[in-house]
Amino acid sequence: MSATSATAAPAPATAPPPTAPRSGSARPRAAAASLMRSAPLAAVASVLAVGSAWEAYKLLGPADGLMVGQTRLLPRTSDLAMPHTWDMAARLFEPVSGGAGAPPLWSAVLRAGAASLGVAAVGWLLGLVVGMLLALAMQRVRIVESAVLPLVVLSQTVPLVALAPLVRSWGARLEVGPVQWAPWMSVAVIASYLAFFPVAVGMLRGLQSPTTIHADLMRAYGAGWWPTLLRLRLPASVPYLLPALRLAAANAVVGAVVAEVATGLPGGLGRMIVEFAAFSASDPAKPWAPIFGAVALGLAAAGLVALLGTSLRRFRRLEAAR
């Protein structure tokens, strides 16, 4: 048999082309990593923008501000009313007072911030428990949502300055055995008053986020309310709950500082703001130190809650879908 008439050997099977990796899950992770890398730069840029706007108004604004009748619409640009940003930053590294051996101002602000942070943390935890319980009750019983949700919204219209003395007066009358109501407890309750609202609203929205198909599937499996809550509604509420927790942390700091001012609790940033306000004429950069401390404290509290939320990243399916 000739070579031309011989049956040709089968050609070797070609390897299938490599399958492109799925980008459905890689794209959100890459976007989240890029956002995490750019977040510090965005924070620094925002601080620089605020400082630049401050200095630009001080340079170009009217020296006496703008008055319309008896109402001042724009502040004065004098050094007493608006010290330079570099003067306020330099003042942080100077002694608190003129006495010899006085600690630097930043250390006093740091100690006061630690005291306020501890009280705010207790208020945040209390607000978290109250907000979650309210959200669960409103999701479980529709009539509770109709009755309680408007009250939850209306509760935030009460000014803290008017509420703080009442809470302190009520708390001073409480006594359970050897345990007496301490003044810082009133501040923690007021902080929780601001913290529970975003938790209740955010978690309620998250608990109601599962579609009808998912709820019907759980009913088809014979799952009751409790298994449905643990396996469906709580995981679905995480993307809504985490931003609410960060907002609640910032609100708790605001509530703690305002309550310290209203109740006169010593040792915190609120009391320091009141005390340093007396130096606005002689040392105009000094009263800004506790204000900066309160801002940094709110950012730190929100950042700590964001770090805690990294353990729940696998439940953030709705954020990844965006």
N, C-alpha and C positions, 0 to 999 in steps of 0.2 A: 504494500500500500504506500502510495506516495505521500509526501508531506503535505501536499496541497489538499488531498482528499481526506486527510485525517481530521477527526473531530477536534475542533478547537477547545483548548482547556478553558474552563470557566474562569472568567475574570474575578480577581479577588474582590470581595465585598468592601466597598468603601465605608469608612467610618462615618457615622452621621455627624452633621455639623454641630459644633458645640452649641448647647442651648444657652441663650442669653440669660443672665440671672434676672430673677424677678425684681422689678424695681418698685413694686407696690409697697413693700415694707422697708426697702432701703432708702427710698426718697424721703419719707417722713423722718427717719432717723438722721439722715444727712442734714435735713433742714433744721431739726432740733439741735444737732451739734453745732451747726453754723450760728444758730440763734444764741446758744450758750457762750460761744466764743465772742460774739459781738455785743453781748449784754454789758460787760464791764466798760467797753469803749463808749457805748451809748450813754451809760450812767455818767462817765466823766465828761462827755460832750454836753450833756444836759446841765451839769453843774457849771461848766464853763459858760454856757449860754446864759444861764441866770445871772452869773457874775458879770458878764459883759453887758447885759441889759441894765443891771444896777448901775454900773459905772457910766454907761451911755446916758442914762437919765440924769445922773448926778452932774454930768458935764453939760448936757444940753437943756435940762429942765429949768424952769424958773426958780430963782433963789427962794422966793416966798411961797412957792407952790401956786395953786390955782384955787381961788375962793369964788363961790357963787352964792351971794348972800352971806349966810352964816355957816354954810356947808363947805368944807374943804374937799375938793375933788382930787387934787394932786398934792402929794407931800412936798415939804420943803427939801431943798437940796443942800442945806448947810451941813457942816461936819457933825453938829450935835444931833441932827435928825437922821442923816444918812452918812455915817462914816465910811471911809473907803474899805473895800473888801480886804486889801492887804493889811490895813490897820486892825481889822477884826481878827484876821488870821494870826497876826503877830501878837495880839493881846493874849491869845490862848497860851503862849509860852512864857508869859510874864507872871510874877507872883499874884496870888489872889488879892492880897492887900499889900500895903507898903511896909509891913512889919518884917523884921529880919527873920530869915528862915521859913517864910511862908511858902507853902507848896505852889507849884504852877497852877494856872487857872484850869488847864485841861484835865489835871488830875482830880480837881474838885468836881468838875463836870462829869468825869468818868465815874466817880463814886456816887454822885447823885443819880446818874443814869442807871447804875446797877441797882440802886434801891427802887427806882421807878420801874425798871424792867421786871424785878421780882414780883411786885404787886400787879403789874400788867399781865404777867404770865398766869397768875392765879385767876385774874379776871377773864383771861382768854380761855382757860380750861373750864371755868364755870359757864361762860357763854357758849362754849362748844357743847357741853352737856345739855344745857337748856335748849339751844337751837336744834340739836339733833332730836331731842325728845319731842319738841313741837313739830318738827318736820315729819317724824314718823306718825304722830297722831293725826296730822292733817292729811297725810297720804292714806292712812288706814280708813278714816271715817270722813266722808265728804262734807257732812254737816259741820264737823270740827274745822275744816278748812274755811268754810264760808263764814263761820263765827269768829275764828281766831286770827286769820290772816289780816283782815282790816285792822284789828287791834294791834297786831305786830307792826304794821306800817305806821299807825298813828302814834305808837310809843316813841318813835324816833323824832317826833315833833316837840317833845317836852325838852326844854333847855336844861342842860346839866347844871348850870349855875343855880337854878331853882331847885333841882332835885337833890343835889349833894347835901345841903343842910338837913333836909328831911331824912335822908338815909342815915346820916350820922346821928340824928336825934333818935330815930327808931332803934338803931343798933345799940346805942348807949343804954337802952332799957332792957336789952336782952341779956340773960344770964342763965346758962345751963350748967348747973352744978358748979364745979370749980372753974369752968371755962367762962371767961368774960369776953365781951365784944371789944376787940382792939380797934384803935382808930384806922389802921391800915385795912381792916376788913371792909369798912365803908367805902374806901377807895377802890378795893377790888370788886365790890358789888357794882359800883358805878361804871367801872371799866367793862364788866360783863354786860352791862346794859347796852353798851354800844357794840359789843362783840357778838352777841347772840343773833342780831338781826340778819347780817349777811349769811350766817351759817344756816339759819332757818329757811330763808328764801332760796339760797343756792341748793341746799340739800333737797328741799321739796321739789324744785325743778328737776333735779337729777333723778329723784325717785319716780317721778312721773314721765321720765324721758323714754323708757322702753316702749316700743311700738306695740300695737294690739296683737300683731302676729306672735311676738315673743311671749306676751302674757297668755295668749290662747294656747301656745305650745306648752307652757308650764302647767296650765290647767288640764291639758290633754294627758300629761304625765301623771296627773293626780297630785301635784304639789300644792300644798296649802300656802297660806300667806307667809309663814315664817320661812320655809325653804325658798319661796319665790323672792323674798326679801334678801336672803343671804346669797343666792346664786344669780339673781338677775338684777334686782333694783339697786342694791348697794354697789356692785361693780359699775353699773351704769351711771351712778351718781358721782363717781370719783372726778370726772372732768369738770363737773360743776362745783364740787365741794372744795377742790384745792384752791381755785381763785378766791372762793368765799373765805377760806381759812386765812389766806394771806391778808385779805381786806379786814377780817376780824382781828388779826394781830395788830395791824396798824391802828384800827379803831380802839383797841384796848389800850394802846400807848397813849392815844389822844385822851381817852377817858380818864386814865390814871393821872396824867399831867393836869388836866382841868380840875379833877376832883381834889388833887393836892392843893391847887390854888384856892378852891372854894372852901375846903375843910381846914386848911392851914396845917396839913400833915408835914412835919419837918423831915429833912433828909433827902427829899426827892427833887427832881427838876422843877416841879411846879412851885415849890417853896423858894427855890433858888431864883426863878424868874421874878417872883414878887420882891425878893430881897435885893436883887441886882437892879431892879427898875429905879431904885433910889439914886443910882449912880449915873443916870442918863445924862445929867448936866455936867458933872465933873469928869466922868470917864465914859464917853458915849459908846465905845467899842465893847465895854464889859457886859452890858445887858444882852448882847447878841450871843454870848457864849452858851448859856443854857438853852436858848432857842435853837442854835445849831445842834446842841446835844439832843434835844427832843426830836429833831428831824432825823438825825443819825440813828436814834433809838428806834424810831418807827421803821426805817429802812432795814435795820438789823433784825427786828422782829419778823418782818415780812420775809427776809432772806432765810432766817432759820426755819420758818414754816415751809418755805420752798424746798429746802434741803430735806426736810422730813417727807415731803411729797415724792421724792425720787424713789422711795421704796414702793410706791404705788404706781410706778410708771407703766407696768404691764396692763393696768386697767384703763389707761387713758386712750382708749381706742377712738373716741370721738375727736380728741385733739389730733391724733395721728392722721385721721381721715381728712382733716383740713389741710 
